């Protein structure tokens, strides 16, 4: 589900026929809060797409510069680059519902301001970019929190469908909003459309205000924003599945952004369409997205994630070429319909892959990093393709971007996408509590933890590999150093060591463990053949 401004409840066991419905794209709508937010998101995103049409068309009226038109998309996406990671940290350490209420109110105020200034006739190209940037700021802070609440509203088996439905909300709006926005811009101008967008935020605010989100109680020391940001980046750095998502998404969006950045120019100059016609083209993309969402769950069951991404990327590349070289509006609109199917397939797949590889405690931060890669590529790509189009022409630029999409698929050779729906990331407090004579101060540290094993020398290589996998988990969850040592005097004695910044951070490590982590650690511990469990020691630096 998404409502970016452009941008755990307990459940009883379901009957078998309902459990089997997880493949249904519409199954998550059974959950009342998810359903209410989804409907509100559709309304809000319709207003957003109306605003998008109004901004792009207004800029083509205010400036003849190709770069200035492309910068409208950059202005809306750039705040994600600046705020995605800190926004994710905020969403993980403060109440997400409250944060969402603040951001929705901010976007309402900015959209209303832009509407009033445009009606008054005082909006300039740079003022439009500034206010588009301000609207993007609200969307940037809103986005990680919004994405992170999805797993709180549905069961895990429904998460892929719920993520797809979030994209559907976006694309339903895209099927309606642009066409409606184009008609309204043509009839009344951009100013009233901006005011309607402001009104569209009220539905989301109302549902969020009524939602009584359960707040999990924790005895762990609270995190600070900078520390939380470091923890999020560290989590990504030590999770290969997330690195694959970031690389593949960035490679795609850097080139795919050309279609979005140059579509208003193709509509106006290449096809000779009005604002309403431009809106219809965007609506074709949206309609394709809705259509794709209806059969995407079934497709996921039949082909691999990587094959799905390759196929969708090739389709999007073909549509980009059509946009550059076909000058018949009906044919362009038909191709954009298939482009919408490819677009929702890729966005949903990247999002699901990121969500299912991330534990709850760091979800918003990881999604913030994902949005940084995605929207950073979008902002950079929009500006880059606008600059290139001003010198090489629109058709050649779109051809170059299509070639780039195909070349970007080579990243899949090294970075394989895996939607780890079967990875159990529920909390598992399986580490024993540290033995202490007196509870250390939270800020005390660094803390050195040692674990001693007795290993059959014949199993040394297998144990080392298993221990390294467990070591990556410790690094991911807070260790600034990890290593495994072997006693030169006793080939069966191994000592695992890792260092954490502070006692508070080590306590957080205990709370960050998942059941999937436990399985990895048990594989390493299974090699231990001592009479008692591995000996664990905690040492705190004195200076």
Beta strands, then each sheet from edge to edge (+ up, - down):
strand 1: 447-454
strand 2: 479-486
strand 3: 493-500
strand 4: 535-540
sheet 1: 2+ 3- 1+ 4-
end
